[in-house]
């Protein structure tokens, strides 16, 4: 009996070792063949492919932020080249002094890649369009960072925006914020901060934001450069036993309207203490899950937070001028015409509500 068991174990070990050798040799052969014919499987975006993500650097408070004085491009198909300049404070656009110039009223625009303006040149950004409508008596500062959710936008205001002496903050939300606020690892490559809701209010988590460990850095490199690794990762997707092919295991995220509202409420309290105003908008992009914002607006209305939905105005504009440059086809980010119309609608609303002259 013992001999039979020992023989079975030896056979099992032999089968496992043989299978491992087969996987390794097959992976090497697949890697060599695909490289020989010039095939590159899609994987985690590499530095040369990631547009404005190539301008990101690690930030212990925010997860990532723009490298000061960086230059790059986020081309999405035109008409703009998507040329990007980052100023000395790490924000897209011209240099900004922390001190407000004499005779100028300062407004900040917080948001993600829509506000940052992927695929769009600086002159056509929502913030630039809003600046033109407000005129020289105002200075509009673009604080958009691609990939940010409401939690990071709040932390960015707290760490940088609060020192700008702004009297108005415009918060532009995207529907993916409702999940993003609950996540701690995104885009298969970046850790981020987050908040939990407790009886005492918002509780900060994942701060300081972890750096990738050496094994995680290695898996990230393979996920960007190895066709065999990408194939194995795709084949084992969803199987926890094969998480080795992922850089890290993200925390499961789901839309959380209450958390989004509490983050907005915290931002509003900070602004009220400084004598500044807050106005909240949504991107209204094609395919937006507007129902999430409709649920959020119940809370905003109850608490007297100023808000406006952009979905109707942008949908009407797209219907009236279907030939317009509204987005990028398969990419629903604002294109130049959406930036312009959004700025027009927001400017009119801010004037009507007495938030700007």
TORKEFI-463159 format. One record per residue (C-alpha): residue number from 1; x, y, z. Coordinates in nm, 2 decimals. Example, Ala and Ser with C-alpha at 12.3 -4.5 7.8 and 13.67 -1.06 7.14 Angstrom:
% TORKEFI-463159
site i:1	c1:1.23	c2:-0.45	c3:0.78;
site i:2	c1:1.37	c2:-0.11	c3:0.71;
//
This chain:
% TORKEFI-463159
site i:1	c1:0.00	c2:0.00	c3:0.00;
site i:2	c1:0.28	c2:0.24	c3:0.09;
site i:3	c1:0.47	c2:0.15	c3:-0.22;
site i:4	c1:0.16	c2:0.22	c3:-0.43;
site i:5	c1:0.11	c2:0.56	c3:-0.27;
site i:6	c1:0.48	c2:0.65	c3:-0.31;
site i:7	c1:0.46	c2:0.54	c3:-0.68;
site i:8	c1:0.15	c2:0.76	c3:-0.73;
site i:9	c1:0.32	c2:1.06	c3:-0.57;
site i:10	c1:0.62	c2:1.02	c3:-0.79;
site i:11	c1:0.40	c2:1.00	c3:-1.10;
site i:12	c1:0.21	c2:1.30	c3:-0.99;
site i:13	c1:0.53	c2:1.50	c3:-0.93;
site i:14	c1:0.66	c2:1.39	c3:-1.27;
site i:15	c1:0.34	c2:1.50	c3:-1.44;
site i:16	c1:0.35	c2:1.84	c3:-1.27;
site i:17	c1:0.71	c2:1.89	c3:-1.36;
site i:18	c1:0.65	c2:1.78	c3:-1.72;
site i:19	c1:0.35	c2:2.01	c3:-1.74;
site i:20	c1:0.55	c2:2.30	c3:-1.60;
site i:21	c1:0.83	c2:2.24	c3:-1.85;
site i:22	c1:0.57	c2:2.23	c3:-2.13;
site i:23	c1:0.42	c2:2.56	c3:-2.02;
site i:24	c1:0.76	c2:2.73	c3:-1.99;
site i:25	c1:0.88	c2:2.60	c3:-2.33;
site i:26	c1:0.55	c2:2.67	c3:-2.49;
site i:27	c1:0.56	c2:3.03	c3:-2.35;
site i:28	c1:0.91	c2:3.08	c3:-2.47;
site i:29	c1:0.82	c2:2.95	c3:-2.82;
site i:30	c1:0.51	c2:3.17	c3:-2.83;
site i:31	c1:0.71	c2:3.47	c3:-2.71;
site i:32	c1:0.98	c2:3.42	c3:-2.97;
site i:33	c1:0.74	c2:3.36	c3:-3.26;
site i:34	c1:0.52	c2:3.66	c3:-3.19;
site i:35	c1:0.82	c2:3.88	c3:-3.16;
site i:36	c1:0.96	c2:3.74	c3:-3.48;
site i:37	c1:0.65	c2:3.83	c3:-3.68;
site i:38	c1:0.60	c2:4.16	c3:-3.50;
site i:39	c1:0.28	c2:4.08	c3:-3.31;
site i:40	c1:0.22	c2:4.27	c3:-2.99;
site i:41	c1:-0.08	c2:4.16	c3:-2.78;
site i:42	c1:-0.27	c2:4.42	c3:-2.59;
site i:43	c1:-0.17	c2:4.45	c3:-2.22;
site i:44	c1:-0.11	c2:4.70	c3:-1.95;
site i:45	c1:-0.03	c2:5.03	c3:-2.12;
site i:46	c1:0.35	c2:5.09	c3:-2.16;
site i:47	c1:0.51	c2:5.43	c3:-2.13;
site i:48	c1:0.51	c2:5.49	c3:-2.50;
site i:49	c1:0.14	c2:5.41	c3:-2.54;
site i:50	c1:-0.02	c2:5.58	c3:-2.25;
site i:51	c1:-0.06	c2:5.95	c3:-2.36;
site i:52	c1:-0.09	c2:6.17	c3:-2.06;
site i:53	c1:-0.02	c2:5.87	c3:-1.82;
site i:54	c1:0.34	c2:5.90	c3:-1.94;
site i:55	c1:0.35	c2:6.23	c3:-1.75;
site i:56	c1:0.24	c2:6.07	c3:-1.42;
site i:57	c1:0.47	c2:6.03	c3:-1.12;
site i:58	c1:0.41	c2:5.86	c3:-0.79;
site i:59	c1:0.25	c2:6.07	c3:-0.52;
site i:60	c1:0.21	c2:5.95	c3:-0.16;
site i:61	c1:-0.10	c2:6.15	c3:-0.11;
site i:62	c1:-0.28	c2:6.12	c3:-0.44;
site i:63	c1:-0.15	c2:5.80	c3:-0.59;
site i:64	c1:-0.02	c2:5.98	c3:-0.90;
site i:65	c1:0.02	c2:6.33	c3:-1.02;
site i:66	c1:0.18	c2:6.52	c3:-1.31;
site i:67	c1:0.56	c2:6.56	c3:-1.32;
site i:68	c1:0.61	c2:6.94	c3:-1.29;
site i:69	c1:0.72	c2:7.11	c3:-1.62;
site i:70	c1:0.65	c2:6.79	c3:-1.82;
site i:71	c1:0.56	c2:6.79	c3:-2.19;
site i:72	c1:0.37	c2:6.53	c3:-2.38;
site i:73	c1:0.08	c2:6.44	c3:-2.61;
site i:74	c1:-0.25	c2:6.27	c3:-2.57;
site i:75	c1:-0.36	c2:6.23	c3:-2.93;
site i:76	c1:-0.70	c2:6.06	c3:-2.96;
site i:77	c1:-0.78	c2:6.11	c3:-3.33;
site i:78	c1:-0.81	c2:6.48	c3:-3.38;
site i:79	c1:-0.88	c2:6.74	c3:-3.49;
site i:80	c1:-0.63	c2:6.85	c3:-3.22;
site i:81	c1:-0.29	c2:6.69	c3:-3.17;
site i:82	c1:-0.35	c2:6.68	c3:-2.79;
site i:83	c1:-0.03	c2:6.86	c3:-2.71;
site i:84	c1:0.02	c2:6.89	c3:-2.33;
site i:85	c1:0.23	c2:7.12	c3:-2.12;
site i:86	c1:0.24	c2:7.08	c3:-1.74;
site i:87	c1:0.34	c2:7.39	c3:-1.53;
site i:88	c1:0.57	c2:7.40	c3:-1.24;
site i:89	c1:0.30	c2:7.31	c3:-0.99;
site i:90	c1:0.20	c2:6.99	c3:-1.19;
site i:91	c1:-0.11	c2:7.13	c3:-1.35;
site i:92	c1:-0.20	c2:7.15	c3:-1.72;
site i:93	c1:-0.17	c2:7.49	c3:-1.86;
site i:94	c1:0.02	c2:7.81	c3:-1.80;
site i:95	c1:0.22	c2:7.89	c3:-1.49;
site i:96	c1:0.00	c2:7.98	c3:-1.18;
site i:97	c1:0.11	c2:8.18	c3:-0.88;
site i:98	c1:-0.02	c2:8.08	c3:-0.55;
site i:99	c1:-0.10	c2:8.44	c3:-0.48;
site i:100	c1:-0.40	c2:8.58	c3:-0.66;
site i:101	c1:-0.31	c2:8.87	c3:-0.89;
site i:102	c1:-0.44	c2:9.21	c3:-0.79;
site i:103	c1:-0.79	c2:9.27	c3:-0.93;
site i:104	c1:-0.84	c2:8.91	c3:-1.04;
site i:105	c1:-1.10	c2:8.66	c3:-0.92;
site i:106	c1:-0.97	c2:8.30	c3:-0.93;
site i:107	c1:-1.18	c2:7.99	c3:-1.01;
site i:108	c1:-1.06	c2:7.63	c3:-0.99;
site i:109	c1:-1.19	c2:7.34	c3:-1.20;
site i:110	c1:-1.15	c2:7.00	c3:-1.05;
site i:111	c1:-1.21	c2:6.68	c3:-1.25;
site i:112	c1:-1.06	c2:6.38	c3:-1.43;
site i:113	c1:-0.96	c2:6.33	c3:-1.79;
site i:114	c1:-1.25	c2:6.53	c3:-1.92;
site i:115	c1:-1.13	c2:6.84	c3:-1.74;
site i:116	c1:-0.77	c2:6.76	c3:-1.81;
site i:117	c1:-0.88	c2:6.73	c3:-2.17;
site i:118	c1:-0.73	c2:6.42	c3:-2.33;
site i:119	c1:-0.70	c2:6.45	c3:-2.70;
site i:120	c1:-0.76	c2:6.83	c3:-2.70;
site i:121	c1:-0.51	c2:7.11	c3:-2.72;
site i:122	c1:-0.49	c2:7.37	c3:-2.44;
site i:123	c1:-0.68	c2:7.64	c3:-2.63;
site i:124	c1:-0.99	c2:7.43	c3:-2.66;
site i:125	c1:-1.01	c2:7.30	c3:-2.30;
site i:126	c1:-1.33	c2:7.35	c3:-2.10;
site i:127	c1:-1.12	c2:7.56	c3:-1.86;
site i:128	c1:-0.98	c2:7.77	c3:-2.15;
site i:129	c1:-1.33	c2:7.82	c3:-2.30;
site i:130	c1:-1.46	c2:7.92	c3:-1.96;
site i:131	c1:-1.17	c2:8.16	c3:-1.91;
site i:132	c1:-1.26	c2:8.34	c3:-2.24;
site i:133	c1:-1.62	c2:8.38	c3:-2.14;
site i:134	c1:-1.53	c2:8.52	c3:-1.80;
site i:135	c1:-1.28	c2:8.76	c3:-1.93;
site i:136	c1:-0.95	c2:8.91	c3:-1.80;
site i:137	c1:-1.10	c2:8.98	c3:-1.45;
site i:138	c1:-1.09	c2:8.61	c3:-1.38;
site i:139	c1:-0.83	c2:8.34	c3:-1.38;
site i:140	c1:-0.95	c2:7.98	c3:-1.43;
site i:141	c1:-0.71	c2:7.71	c3:-1.31;
site i:142	c1:-0.73	c2:7.37	c3:-1.46;
site i:143	c1:-0.68	c2:7.11	c3:-1.19;
site i:144	c1:-0.80	c2:6.81	c3:-1.39;
site i:145	c1:-0.60	c2:6.49	c3:-1.36;
site i:146	c1:-0.68	c2:6.18	c3:-1.57;
site i:147	c1:-0.81	c2:5.89	c3:-1.38;
site i:148	c1:-0.90	c2:6.08	c3:-1.06;
site i:149	c1:-1.22	c2:6.02	c3:-0.88;
site i:150	c1:-1.39	c2:6.25	c3:-0.63;
site i:151	c1:-1.17	c2:6.13	c3:-0.35;
site i:152	c1:-0.85	c2:6.23	c3:-0.52;
site i:153	c1:-1.00	c2:6.56	c3:-0.64;
site i:154	c1:-1.09	c2:6.64	c3:-0.28;
site i:155	c1:-0.74	c2:6.55	c3:-0.16;
site i:156	c1:-0.58	c2:6.76	c3:-0.45;
site i:157	c1:-0.78	c2:7.06	c3:-0.34;
site i:158	c1:-0.68	c2:7.00	c3:0.02;
site i:159	c1:-0.31	c2:6.97	c3:-0.06;
site i:160	c1:-0.28	c2:7.23	c3:-0.34;
site i:161	c1:-0.60	c2:7.40	c3:-0.44;
site i:162	c1:-0.67	c2:7.54	c3:-0.09;
site i:163	c1:-0.36	c2:7.76	c3:-0.11;
site i:164	c1:-0.48	c2:7.93	c3:-0.43;
site i:165	c1:-0.73	c2:8.18	c3:-0.28;
site i:166	c1:-1.01	c2:8.08	c3:-0.52;
site i:167	c1:-1.36	c2:8.22	c3:-0.46;
site i:168	c1:-1.52	c2:7.95	c3:-0.68;
site i:169	c1:-1.46	c2:7.58	c3:-0.74;
site i:170	c1:-1.62	c2:7.40	c3:-1.03;
site i:171	c1:-1.63	c2:7.02	c3:-0.98;
site i:172	c1:-1.69	c2:6.82	c3:-1.29;
site i:173	c1:-1.78	c2:6.46	c3:-1.22;
site i:174	c1:-1.78	c2:6.15	c3:-1.44;
site i:175	c1:-2.01	c2:5.85	c3:-1.38;
site i:176	c1:-1.71	c2:5.63	c3:-1.31;
site i:177	c1:-1.64	c2:5.84	c3:-1.00;
site i:178	c1:-1.90	c2:5.64	c3:-0.81;
site i:179	c1:-1.70	c2:5.32	c3:-0.84;
site i:180	c1:-1.36	c2:5.49	c3:-0.84;
site i:181	c1:-1.42	c2:5.64	c3:-0.50;
site i:182	c1:-1.44	c2:5.28	c3:-0.36;
site i:183	c1:-1.13	c2:5.14	c3:-0.52;
site i:184	c1:-0.77	c2:5.12	c3:-0.40;
site i:185	c1:-0.59	c2:4.99	c3:-0.72;
site i:186	c1:-0.68	c2:5.09	c3:-1.07;
site i:187	c1:-0.58	c2:5.05	c3:-1.43;
site i:188	c1:-0.39	c2:4.73	c3:-1.33;
site i:189	c1:-0.09	c2:4.94	c3:-1.23;
site i:190	c1:-0.17	c2:5.22	c3:-0.98;
site i:191	c1:-0.25	c2:5.23	c3:-0.61;
site i:192	c1:-0.48	c2:5.52	c3:-0.50;
site i:193	c1:-0.62	c2:5.66	c3:-0.17;
site i:194	c1:-0.98	c2:5.61	c3:-0.08;
site i:195	c1:-1.23	c2:5.69	c3:0.20;
site i:196	c1:-1.47	c2:5.48	c3:0.40;
site i:197	c1:-1.79	c2:5.60	c3:0.56;
site i:198	c1:-1.81	c2:5.57	c3:0.94;
site i:199	c1:-2.04	c2:5.70	c3:1.20;
site i:200	c1:-1.79	c2:5.98	c3:1.25;
site i:201	c1:-1.78	c2:6.07	c3:0.88;
site i:202	c1:-1.51	c2:6.01	c3:0.62;
site i:203	c1:-1.22	c2:5.78	c3:0.72;
site i:204	c1:-0.91	c2:5.80	c3:0.51;
site i:205	c1:-0.76	c2:5.47	c3:0.39;
site i:206	c1:-0.45	c2:5.37	c3:0.19;
site i:207	c1:-0.26	c2:5.68	c3:0.30;
site i:208	c1:0.02	c2:5.71	c3:0.24;
site i:209	c1:-0.05	c2:5.55	c3:-0.09;
site i:210	c1:0.17	c2:5.23	c3:-0.13;
site i:211	c1:0.44	c2:5.21	c3:-0.39;
site i:212	c1:0.46	c2:4.90	c3:-0.61;
site i:213	c1:0.68	c2:4.63	c3:-0.45;
site i:214	c1:0.97	c2:4.47	c3:-0.64;
site i:215	c1:0.75	c2:4.17	c3:-0.74;
site i:216	c1:0.47	c2:4.40	c3:-0.85;
site i:217	c1:0.71	c2:4.61	c3:-1.06;
site i:218	c1:0.83	c2:4.28	c3:-1.22;
site i:219	c1:0.47	c2:4.17	c3:-1.30;
site i:220	c1:0.39	c2:4.52	c3:-1.43;
site i:221	c1:0.69	c2:4.50	c3:-1.67;
site i:222	c1:0.58	c2:4.16	c3:-1.79;
site i:223	c1:0.22	c2:4.28	c3:-1.83;
site i:224	c1:0.35	c2:4.55	c3:-2.06;
site i:225	c1:0.62	c2:4.38	c3:-2.26;
site i:226	c1:0.57	c2:4.00	c3:-2.26;
site i:227	c1:0.32	c2:3.85	c3:-2.51;
site i:228	c1:0.33	c2:3.51	c3:-2.33;
site i:229	c1:0.25	c2:3.67	c3:-1.99;
site i:230	c1:-0.04	c2:3.87	c3:-2.15;
site i:231	c1:-0.18	c2:3.55	c3:-2.30;
site i:232	c1:-0.15	c2:3.35	c3:-1.97;
site i:233	c1:-0.31	c2:3.64	c3:-1.78;
site i:234	c1:-0.60	c2:3.66	c3:-2.02;
site i:235	c1:-0.65	c2:3.28	c3:-2.01;
site i:236	c1:-0.66	c2:3.27	c3:-1.63;
site i:237	c1:-0.86	c2:3.59	c3:-1.58;
site i:238	c1:-1.10	c2:3.56	c3:-1.29;
site i:239	c1:-0.93	c2:3.27	c3:-1.13;
site i:240	c1:-0.79	c2:3.37	c3:-0.79;
site i:241	c1:-0.53	c2:3.08	c3:-0.80;
site i:242	c1:-0.37	c2:3.26	c3:-1.09;
site i:243	c1:-0.36	c2:3.61	c3:-0.95;
site i:244	c1:0.02	c2:3.59	c3:-1.00;
site i:245	c1:-0.04	c2:3.72	c3:-1.35;
site i:246	c1:-0.19	c2:4.04	c3:-1.22;
site i:247	c1:0.02	c2:4.32	c3:-1.07;
site i:248	c1:-0.20	c2:4.33	c3:-0.75;
site i:249	c1:-0.55	c2:4.22	c3:-0.65;
site i:250	c1:-0.77	c2:4.53	c3:-0.65;
site i:251	c1:-1.04	c2:4.59	c3:-0.39;
site i:252	c1:-1.38	c2:4.53	c3:-0.55;
site i:253	c1:-1.56	c2:4.85	c3:-0.63;
site i:254	c1:-1.92	c2:4.93	c3:-0.69;
site i:255	c1:-2.11	c2:5.25	c3:-0.74;
site i:256	c1:-2.16	c2:5.43	c3:-0.41;
site i:257	c1:-2.38	c2:5.75	c3:-0.43;
site i:258	c1:-2.36	c2:5.82	c3:-0.06;
site i:259	c1:-1.98	c2:5.82	c3:-0.05;
site i:260	c1:-1.97	c2:6.05	c3:-0.35;
site i:261	c1:-2.21	c2:6.29	c3:-0.17;
site i:262	c1:-2.01	c2:6.29	c3:0.15;
site i:263	c1:-1.69	c2:6.37	c3:-0.04;
site i:264	c1:-1.87	c2:6.67	c3:-0.21;
site i:265	c1:-2.01	c2:6.78	c3:0.13;
site i:266	c1:-1.66	c2:6.77	c3:0.28;
site i:267	c1:-1.52	c2:6.98	c3:-0.01;
site i:268	c1:-1.81	c2:7.23	c3:0.03;
site i:269	c1:-1.74	c2:7.27	c3:0.40;
site i:270	c1:-1.37	c2:7.35	c3:0.33;
site i:271	c1:-1.48	c2:7.61	c3:0.08;
site i:272	c1:-1.74	c2:7.76	c3:0.30;
site i:273	c1:-1.47	c2:7.81	c3:0.57;
site i:274	c1:-1.27	c2:8.00	c3:0.32;
site i:275	c1:-1.56	c2:8.20	c3:0.19;
site i:276	c1:-1.57	c2:8.03	c3:-0.15;
site i:277	c1:-1.85	c2:7.87	c3:-0.35;
site i:278	c1:-1.89	c2:7.53	c3:-0.50;
site i:279	c1:-2.08	c2:7.43	c3:-0.82;
site i:280	c1:-2.11	c2:7.07	c3:-0.93;
site i:281	c1:-2.16	c2:6.94	c3:-1.28;
site i:282	c1:-2.15	c2:6.61	c3:-1.46;
site i:283	c1:-1.98	c2:6.54	c3:-1.79;
site i:284	c1:-2.30	c2:6.43	c3:-1.97;
site i:285	c1:-2.09	c2:6.22	c3:-2.21;
site i:286	c1:-2.24	c2:5.98	c3:-2.46;
site i:287	c1:-2.36	c2:5.67	c3:-2.28;
site i:288	c1:-2.34	c2:5.82	c3:-1.94;
site i:289	c1:-2.51	c2:5.64	c3:-1.65;
site i:290	c1:-2.71	c2:5.95	c3:-1.57;
site i:291	c1:-2.92	c2:5.76	c3:-1.32;
site i:292	c1:-2.63	c2:5.78	c3:-1.07;
site i:293	c1:-2.63	c2:6.15	c3:-1.09;
site i:294	c1:-3.01	c2:6.17	c3:-1.05;
site i:295	c1:-2.97	c2:5.98	c3:-0.73;
site i:296	c1:-2.68	c2:6.21	c3:-0.62;
site i:297	c1:-2.88	c2:6.52	c3:-0.69;
site i:298	c1:-3.14	c2:6.42	c3:-0.43;
site i:299	c1:-2.87	c2:6.46	c3:-0.17;
site i:300	c1:-2.73	c2:6.78	c3:-0.33;
site i:301	c1:-3.07	c2:6.94	c3:-0.35;
site i:302	c1:-3.15	c2:6.85	c3:0.01;
site i:303	c1:-2.82	c2:7.01	c3:0.14;
site i:304	c1:-2.84	c2:7.31	c3:-0.09;
site i:305	c1:-2.54	c2:7.23	c3:-0.30;
site i:306	c1:-2.54	c2:7.42	c3:-0.63;
site i:307	c1:-2.54	c2:7.18	c3:-0.93;
site i:308	c1:-2.65	c2:7.14	c3:-1.29;
site i:309	c1:-2.67	c2:6.84	c3:-1.51;
site i:310	c1:-2.51	c2:6.88	c3:-1.85;
site i:311	c1:-2.66	c2:6.57	c3:-2.01;
site i:312	c1:-2.96	c2:6.75	c3:-2.17;
site i:313	c1:-2.76	c2:7.04	c3:-2.32;
site i:314	c1:-2.49	c2:6.81	c3:-2.47;
site i:315	c1:-2.74	c2:6.55	c3:-2.59;
site i:316	c1:-2.94	c2:6.83	c3:-2.76;
site i:317	c1:-2.62	c2:6.98	c3:-2.92;
site i:318	c1:-2.52	c2:6.63	c3:-3.05;
site i:319	c1:-2.87	c2:6.58	c3:-3.20;
site i:320	c1:-2.88	c2:6.92	c3:-3.37;
site i:321	c1:-2.53	c2:6.89	c3:-3.51;
site i:322	c1:-2.44	c2:6.53	c3:-3.56;
site i:323	c1:-2.14	c2:6.62	c3:-3.77;
site i:324	c1:-1.99	c2:6.81	c3:-3.47;
site i:325	c1:-1.67	c2:6.70	c3:-3.30;
site i:326	c1:-1.83	c2:6.59	c3:-2.98;
site i:327	c1:-1.61	c2:6.29	c3:-2.88;
site i:328	c1:-1.37	c2:6.05	c3:-3.03;
site i:329	c1:-1.59	c2:5.77	c3:-3.17;
site i:330	c1:-1.50	c2:5.47	c3:-2.96;
site i:331	c1:-1.38	c2:5.71	c3:-2.69;
site i:332	c1:-1.65	c2:5.92	c3:-2.53;
site i:333	c1:-1.42	c2:6.19	c3:-2.38;
site i:334	c1:-1.52	c2:6.54	c3:-2.47;
site i:335	c1:-1.38	c2:6.66	c3:-2.80;
site i:336	c1:-1.35	c2:7.03	c3:-2.89;
site i:337	c1:-1.72	c2:7.10	c3:-2.95;
site i:338	c1:-1.82	c2:6.94	c3:-2.62;
site i:339	c1:-1.56	c2:7.15	c3:-2.43;
site i:340	c1:-1.71	c2:7.46	c3:-2.59;
site i:341	c1:-2.07	c2:7.38	c3:-2.53;
site i:342	c1:-2.01	c2:7.27	c3:-2.17;
site i:343	c1:-1.83	c2:7.59	c3:-2.10;
site i:344	c1:-2.11	c2:7.80	c3:-2.26;
site i:345	c1:-2.38	c2:7.62	c3:-2.04;
site i:346	c1:-2.17	c2:7.64	c3:-1.73;
site i:347	c1:-2.09	c2:8.01	c3:-1.78;
site i:348	c1:-2.46	c2:8.09	c3:-1.83;
site i:349	c1:-2.55	c2:7.89	c3:-1.52;
site i:350	c1:-2.28	c2:8.05	c3:-1.30;
site i:351	c1:-2.39	c2:8.40	c3:-1.41;
site i:352	c1:-2.76	c2:8.32	c3:-1.35;
site i:353	c1:-2.68	c2:8.19	c3:-1.00;
site i:354	c1:-2.47	c2:8.50	c3:-0.92;
site i:355	c1:-2.15	c2:8.30	c3:-0.87;
site i:356	c1:-1.96	c2:8.50	c3:-1.13;
site i:357	c1:-2.01	c2:8.85	c3:-1.26;
//
